[in-house]
Amino acid sequence: MKYNFDEIIDRKNTGSLKWDVPDGELPMWVADMDFRTAPAVTEAIAERASHGIFGYTVVPDEWYEAYQSWWSSRHHFEIEKDWLIFCTGVVPAISSVVRKLTTVAEKVVVMTPVYNIFFNSILNNGRNVLESKLKLENGVYEIDFEDLEEKLSDPQATLLLLCNPQNPAGRIWDKETLERIGDLCVKHHVLVLSDEIHCDLVKPGTEYVPFASVSENCRRNSITCVAPTKAFNIAGIQTAAVIVPDETIRHKVNRGLNTDEVAEPNVFAAIAPVAAFMHGGEWLDELNVYLWENRKRAEEYIDREIENVTAVRGEATYLLWIDCRKVMEDSEDLSDFIRKETGLYISAGKEYHNGDGFLRMNLACPGTRLEEGLKRLKAGIEAYRGNI
């Protein structure tokens, strides 16, 4: 490989949310990576920093062109410039859309297990969660369309919050599935808000399908949130884009983002995506190869070494969803025990709703660190068994 993903980089004392833990602990929870970003991104930021003046910043034409070019070449989706709106992050965009396009006490449909912060964006803004549970069948999560339509048909349901690809299980929804979701939402007058932040972290040779690209129903009845922050490990730069093809919906989204003051970039927030999308493709391709070797190694280790525990196979993200239901249903108790016993810090599936009995483990780290994490996982689960 041209890029060295085996390098161990000390992230302590850098203000890292992930690594602000006691000595001896190994954090493999929050979704950021232990790799340096693409050199093109670092170089672009350093060049801009060397100028020494950091005044108010606009979104340049290059930012729009970078998104358009990347989604056209990588994801076969042609985005018009007018569809794109800058935002400081996907979560701020989701919360803003919830506030602007729904009203207090209305219901937002989510398919669980799913990214836990969705619930914060809904509940903290005075809306209600309407949960449609995914079904785990033969090791793969599937949508219960009968239940989903029942939830969408609720007169108080006005928004579906979709995760595509799916976090935490790494499921890529295919075109037929997305089209069916889109048709049901149009039928029941429910707007779709699709979080597609993990779209570039996919198994080599596999492609994700942008929701808005699937059909006319999906295009005109959707808002899509995207960003380079997961794929290029630049979440701290606070940069994202919202794609809204429909002019009327776009006006409302734009007003909401501006009212919430999350539509203005910091001095690096446009520079980093341009560098990533225009010059980081080779780096990302190598990263995905490395990540999928990590995933394969983790899946095989768990199957071989940890009795009655299985890894749910995924096609996207660097997050491993681990089925521990034969060990213990209370995943919070299990994850807390593993952390205290071994220092391995991973996420309890309970956080993601419809995920009790599961753990979520971040695989985006050098191989030697992953091996240490897997050994701690095994030791923790074996000690837990001996403790009950």
TORBA-694770 format. One record per residue (C-alpha): residue number from 1; x, y, z. Coordinates in steps of 0.25 Angstrom, whole numbers, plus 5000, padded with zeros to 4 digits. Layout:
N
ATOM;NUM;X;Y;Z .
...
end
This chain:
388
ATOM;1;5000;5000;5000 .
ATOM;2;5004;5014;4997 .
ATOM;3;4998;5019;5011 .
ATOM;4;5002;5014;5024 .
ATOM;5;4990;5010;5032 .
ATOM;6;4998;5001;5042 .
ATOM;7;5005;5013;5048 .
ATOM;8;5001;5015;5063 .
ATOM;9;4998;5029;5066 .
ATOM;10;4997;5034;5080 .
ATOM;11;4984;5042;5081 .
ATOM;12;4985;5045;5096 .
ATOM;13;4985;5060;5100 .
ATOM;14;4979;5065;5087 .
ATOM;15;4965;5068;5092 .
ATOM;16;4960;5055;5086 .
ATOM;17;4946;5051;5091 .
ATOM;18;4950;5037;5087 .
ATOM;19;4963;5036;5095 .
ATOM;20;4960;5044;5107 .
ATOM;21;4960;5032;5115 .
ATOM;22;4968;5027;5127 .
ATOM;23;4982;5021;5125 .
ATOM;24;4981;5006;5121 .
ATOM;25;4967;5007;5114 .
ATOM;26;4966;5004;5099 .
ATOM;27;4954;5012;5093 .
ATOM;28;4947;5006;5081 .
ATOM;29;4934;5013;5082 .
ATOM;30;4931;5026;5076 .
ATOM;31;4932;5026;5061 .
ATOM;32;4945;5033;5057 .
ATOM;33;4957;5026;5052 .
ATOM;34;4971;5025;5058 .
ATOM;35;4977;5028;5044 .
ATOM;36;4983;5042;5039 .
ATOM;37;4974;5048;5028 .
ATOM;38;4978;5047;5014 .
ATOM;39;4991;5055;5011 .
ATOM;40;4983;5064;5001 .
ATOM;41;4974;5069;5013 .
ATOM;42;4986;5072;5022 .
ATOM;43;4993;5079;5012 .
ATOM;44;4981;5088;5008 .
ATOM;45;4979;5092;5022 .
ATOM;46;4993;5095;5025 .
ATOM;47;4994;5104;5013 .
ATOM;48;4982;5111;5017 .
ATOM;49;4987;5112;5031 .
ATOM;50;5000;5118;5027 .
ATOM;51;4993;5130;5021 .
ATOM;52;4991;5135;5036 .
ATOM;53;4978;5142;5034 .
ATOM;54;4965;5135;5038 .
ATOM;55;4953;5144;5035 .
ATOM;56;4939;5141;5032 .
ATOM;57;4938;5131;5021 .
ATOM;58;4929;5128;5009 .
ATOM;59;4926;5115;5002 .
ATOM;60;4933;5116;4989 .
ATOM;61;4929;5110;4975 .
ATOM;62;4940;5099;4977 .
ATOM;63;4932;5093;4989 .
ATOM;64;4919;5091;4980 .
ATOM;65;4928;5085;4969 .
ATOM;66;4935;5075;4978 .
ATOM;67;4922;5070;4983 .
ATOM;68;4916;5069;4969 .
ATOM;69;4928;5062;4963 .
ATOM;70;4929;5052;4975 .
ATOM;71;4915;5048;4975 .
ATOM;72;4915;5047;4959 .
ATOM;73;4927;5039;4958 .
ATOM;74;4926;5030;4971 .
ATOM;75;4911;5029;4973 .
ATOM;76;4905;5031;4959 .
ATOM;77;4896;5042;4964 .
ATOM;78;4896;5056;4957 .
ATOM;79;4894;5067;4967 .
ATOM;80;4890;5081;4963 .
ATOM;81;4898;5092;4969 .
ATOM;82;4885;5099;4975 .
ATOM;83;4882;5086;4982 .
ATOM;84;4894;5087;4991 .
ATOM;85;4894;5095;5004 .
ATOM;86;4906;5096;5014 .
ATOM;87;4904;5092;5028 .
ATOM;88;4913;5090;5040 .
ATOM;89;4910;5075;5042 .
ATOM;90;4900;5064;5039 .
ATOM;91;4894;5064;5053 .
ATOM;92;4892;5079;5053 .
ATOM;93;4885;5078;5040 .
ATOM;94;4876;5067;5045 .
ATOM;95;4872;5074;5057 .
ATOM;96;4869;5087;5049 .
ATOM;97;4860;5079;5039 .
ATOM;98;4853;5073;5050 .
ATOM;99;4850;5087;5056 .
ATOM;100;4846;5093;5043 .
ATOM;101;4839;5083;5035 .
ATOM;102;4831;5076;5047 .
ATOM;103;4823;5082;5058 .
ATOM;104;4823;5079;5073 .
ATOM;105;4817;5066;5077 .
ATOM;106;4817;5060;5063 .
ATOM;107;4824;5047;5061 .
ATOM;108;4837;5043;5054 .
ATOM;109;4838;5029;5049 .
ATOM;110;4852;5022;5051 .
ATOM;111;4856;5008;5047 .
ATOM;112;4864;5001;5059 .
ATOM;113;4874;4998;5063 .
ATOM;114;4880;5011;5058 .
ATOM;115;4889;5023;5061 .
ATOM;116;4886;5027;5075 .
ATOM;117;4887;5042;5073 .
ATOM;118;4875;5041;5064 .
ATOM;119;4867;5040;5077 .
ATOM;120;4873;5052;5083 .
ATOM;121;4870;5061;5070 .
ATOM;122;4855;5056;5071 .
ATOM;123;4852;5056;5086 .
ATOM;124;4860;5068;5090 .
ATOM;125;4852;5076;5080 .
ATOM;126;4839;5072;5086 .
ATOM;127;4835;5062;5075 .
ATOM;128;4832;5047;5077 .
ATOM;129;4839;5035;5072 .
ATOM;130;4831;5024;5065 .
ATOM;131;4839;5012;5064 .
ATOM;132;4839;5001;5053 .
ATOM;133;4848;4990;5057 .
ATOM;134;4857;4983;5047 .
ATOM;135;4857;4968;5047 .
ATOM;136;4870;4960;5048 .
ATOM;137;4868;4948;5038 .
ATOM;138;4879;4939;5035 .
ATOM;139;4889;4949;5040 .
ATOM;140;4884;4960;5031 .
ATOM;141;4875;4972;5036 .
ATOM;142;4862;4973;5027 .
ATOM;143;4851;4984;5028 .
ATOM;144;4838;4979;5033 .
ATOM;145;4830;4986;5022 .
ATOM;146;4816;4983;5028 .
ATOM;147;4820;4989;5041 .
ATOM;148;4827;5001;5034 .
ATOM;149;4815;5004;5026 .
ATOM;150;4806;5003;5039 .
ATOM;151;4815;5014;5045 .
ATOM;152;4816;5023;5033 .
ATOM;153;4801;5023;5032 .
ATOM;154;4799;5029;5046 .
ATOM;155;4793;5043;5043 .
ATOM;156;4803;5049;5053 .
ATOM;157;4815;5043;5046 .
ATOM;158;4821;5054;5037 .
ATOM;159;4836;5050;5035 .
ATOM;160;4844;5037;5033 .
ATOM;161;4858;5038;5038 .
ATOM;162;4866;5028;5029 .
ATOM;163;4880;5023;5031 .
ATOM;164;4887;5019;5018 .
ATOM;165;4896;5011;5019 .
ATOM;166;4891;5006;5032 .
ATOM;167;4898;5009;5045 .
ATOM;168;4901;5001;5054 .
ATOM;169;4899;4988;5046 .
ATOM;170;4906;4993;5033 .
ATOM;171;4894;4989;5024 .
ATOM;172;4894;4995;5010 .
ATOM;173;4880;4997;5005 .
ATOM;174;4878;4993;4991 .
ATOM;175;4870;5001;4980 .
ATOM;176;4858;4992;4981 .
ATOM;177;4857;4994;4996 .
ATOM;178;4859;5009;4995 .
ATOM;179;4849;5011;4984 .
ATOM;180;4839;5003;4993 .
ATOM;181;4842;5012;5005 .
ATOM;182;4840;5025;4996 .
ATOM;183;4827;5020;4990 .
ATOM;184;4821;5017;5004 .
ATOM;185;4825;5031;5009 .
ATOM;186;4819;5038;4997 .
ATOM;187;4806;5030;4999 .
ATOM;188;4805;5034;5013 .
ATOM;189;4811;5048;5012 .
ATOM;190;4823;5046;5020 .
ATOM;191;4836;5053;5017 .
ATOM;192;4849;5045;5016 .
ATOM;193;4862;5051;5023 .
ATOM;194;4873;5041;5019 .
ATOM;195;4886;5041;5027 .
ATOM;196;4897;5036;5017 .
ATOM;197;4909;5040;5024 .
ATOM;198;4915;5026;5024 .
ATOM;199;4913;5025;5009 .
ATOM;200;4928;5024;5005 .
ATOM;201;4932;5014;5015 .
ATOM;202;4928;5001;5007 .
ATOM;203;4933;4988;5004 .
ATOM;204;4943;4989;4992 .
ATOM;205;4935;4986;4979 .
ATOM;206;4922;4989;4986 .
ATOM;207;4914;5002;4984 .
ATOM;208;4903;5009;4992 .
ATOM;209;4891;5015;4986 .
ATOM;210;4887;5030;4989 .
ATOM;211;4873;5030;4993 .
ATOM;212;4870;5042;4984 .
ATOM;213;4875;5035;4972 .
ATOM;214;4865;5024;4972 .
ATOM;215;4852;5030;4966 .
ATOM;216;4845;5042;4964 .
ATOM;217;4837;5040;4977 .
ATOM;218;4850;5038;4985 .
ATOM;219;4856;5051;4978 .
ATOM;220;4845;5060;4981 .
ATOM;221;4841;5056;4995 .
ATOM;222;4855;5055;5001 .
ATOM;223;4866;5063;5009 .
ATOM;224;4879;5056;5009 .
ATOM;225;4891;5059;5018 .
ATOM;226;4905;5055;5014 .
ATOM;227;4919;5059;5018 .
ATOM;228;4934;5055;5016 .
ATOM;229;4936;5054;5031 .
ATOM;230;4934;5039;5034 .
ATOM;231;4942;5035;5021 .
ATOM;232;4953;5045;5023 .
ATOM;233;4953;5045;5038 .
ATOM;234;4951;5060;5039 .
ATOM;235;4939;5061;5048 .
ATOM;236;4945;5072;5057 .
ATOM;237;4946;5081;5045 .
ATOM;238;4930;5082;5045 .
ATOM;239;4926;5081;5031 .
ATOM;240;4915;5075;5023 .
ATOM;241;4905;5077;5012 .
ATOM;242;4890;5076;5011 .
ATOM;243;4884;5071;4997 .
ATOM;244;4870;5076;4995 .
ATOM;245;4865;5074;4980 .
ATOM;246;4851;5080;4982 .
ATOM;247;4851;5095;4982 .
ATOM;248;4840;5097;4992 .
ATOM;249;4846;5087;5002 .
ATOM;250;4859;5093;5000 .
ATOM;251;4855;5107;5003 .
ATOM;252;4849;5102;5017 .
ATOM;253;4862;5095;5020 .
ATOM;254;4871;5107;5016 .
ATOM;255;4863;5116;5025 .
ATOM;256;4864;5106;5036 .
ATOM;257;4879;5104;5035 .
ATOM;258;4881;5119;5035 .
ATOM;259;4871;5122;5046 .
ATOM;260;4879;5112;5054 .
ATOM;261;4892;5118;5050 .
ATOM;262;4898;5105;5045 .
ATOM;263;4900;5109;5030 .
ATOM;264;4913;5117;5031 .
ATOM;265;4927;5110;5029 .
ATOM;266;4939;5112;5038 .
ATOM;267;4951;5115;5030 .
ATOM;268;4955;5101;5027 .
ATOM;269;4941;5095;5026 .
ATOM;270;4940;5097;5011 .
ATOM;271;4955;5095;5008 .
ATOM;272;4956;5081;5014 .
ATOM;273;4944;5075;5006 .
ATOM;274;4950;5080;4993 .
ATOM;275;4963;5074;4996 .
ATOM;276;4957;5061;5000 .
ATOM;277;4948;5059;4988 .
ATOM;278;4957;5065;4978 .
ATOM;279;4970;5058;4982 .
ATOM;280;4967;5048;4993 .
ATOM;281;4961;5036;4984 .
ATOM;282;4973;5027;4984 .
ATOM;283;4975;5029;4999 .
ATOM;284;4960;5025;5002 .
ATOM;285;4961;5013;4993 .
ATOM;286;4973;5008;5000 .
ATOM;287;4966;5011;5014 .
ATOM;288;4954;5003;5010 .
ATOM;289;4963;4991;5006 .
ATOM;290;4970;4992;5020 .
ATOM;291;4957;4994;5027 .
ATOM;292;4951;4981;5021 .
ATOM;293;4963;4973;5024 .
ATOM;294;4961;4978;5039 .
ATOM;295;4946;4974;5038 .
ATOM;296;4949;4960;5032 .
ATOM;297;4960;4958;5043 .
ATOM;298;4950;4962;5054 .
ATOM;299;4939;4953;5049 .
ATOM;300;4948;4941;5048 .
ATOM;301;4953;4943;5061 .
ATOM;302;4940;4945;5068 .
ATOM;303;4934;4932;5061 .
ATOM;304;4947;4924;5065 .
ATOM;305;4950;4929;5079 .
ATOM;306;4938;4934;5086 .
ATOM;307;4927;4923;5088 .
ATOM;308;4912;4927;5086 .
ATOM;309;4916;4941;5080 .
ATOM;310;4914;4945;5066 .
ATOM;311;4918;4957;5057 .
ATOM;312;4907;4962;5048 .
ATOM;313;4912;4963;5034 .
ATOM;314;4912;4977;5028 .
ATOM;315;4915;4983;5015 .
ATOM;316;4918;4998;5020 .
ATOM;317;4924;5006;5031 .
ATOM;318;4935;5002;5040 .
ATOM;319;4926;4998;5051 .
ATOM;320;4924;4983;5055 .
ATOM;321;4911;4979;5061 .
ATOM;322;4913;4967;5071 .
ATOM;323;4902;4958;5075 .
ATOM;324;4904;4954;5090 .
ATOM;325;4890;4950;5093 .
ATOM;326;4894;4936;5096 .
ATOM;327;4903;4942;5107 .
ATOM;328;4894;4953;5113 .
ATOM;329;4882;4961;5108 .
ATOM;330;4886;4973;5116 .
ATOM;331;4897;4979;5107 .
ATOM;332;4899;4991;5116 .
ATOM;333;4903;4982;5127 .
ATOM;334;4912;4974;5118 .
ATOM;335;4919;4986;5112 .
ATOM;336;4921;4992;5126 .
ATOM;337;4927;4979;5131 .
ATOM;338;4936;4978;5119 .
ATOM;339;4941;4992;5121 .
ATOM;340;4944;4990;5136 .
ATOM;341;4950;4976;5134 .
ATOM;342;4959;4979;5122 .
ATOM;343;4959;4994;5119 .
ATOM;344;4952;4991;5106 .
ATOM;345;4942;5002;5103 .
ATOM;346;4932;4999;5093 .
ATOM;347;4917;5003;5092 .
ATOM;348;4905;4995;5097 .
ATOM;349;4895;4992;5087 .
ATOM;350;4884;4997;5096 .
ATOM;351;4887;5011;5092 .
ATOM;352;4883;5008;5078 .
ATOM;353;4869;5003;5082 .
ATOM;354;4865;4989;5078 .
ATOM;355;4879;4985;5080 .
ATOM;356;4880;4979;5094 .
ATOM;357;4889;4967;5095 .
ATOM;358;4898;4974;5084 .
ATOM;359;4911;4982;5085 .
ATOM;360;4917;4992;5075 .
ATOM;361;4932;4992;5072 .
ATOM;362;4940;5002;5064 .
ATOM;363;4949;4994;5055 .
ATOM;364;4956;5007;5049 .
ATOM;365;4970;5005;5055 .
ATOM;366;4983;4999;5052 .
ATOM;367;4983;4984;5052 .
ATOM;368;4991;4982;5064 .
ATOM;369;4982;4991;5072 .
ATOM;370;4970;4983;5067 .
ATOM;371;4977;4970;5071 .
ATOM;372;4978;4975;5085 .
ATOM;373;4963;4980;5085 .
ATOM;374;4959;4966;5081 .
ATOM;375;4967;4959;5092 .
ATOM;376;4961;4968;5102 .
ATOM;377;4947;4966;5096 .
ATOM;378;4949;4951;5098 .
ATOM;379;4955;4952;5112 .
ATOM;380;4944;4961;5116 .
ATOM;381;4933;4952;5111 .
ATOM;382;4939;4940;5117 .
ATOM;383;4941;4947;5131 .
ATOM;384;4926;4951;5130 .
ATOM;385;4922;4937;5128 .
ATOM;386;4930;4932;5140 .
ATOM;387;4924;4943;5148 .
ATOM;388;4909;4940;5146 .
end
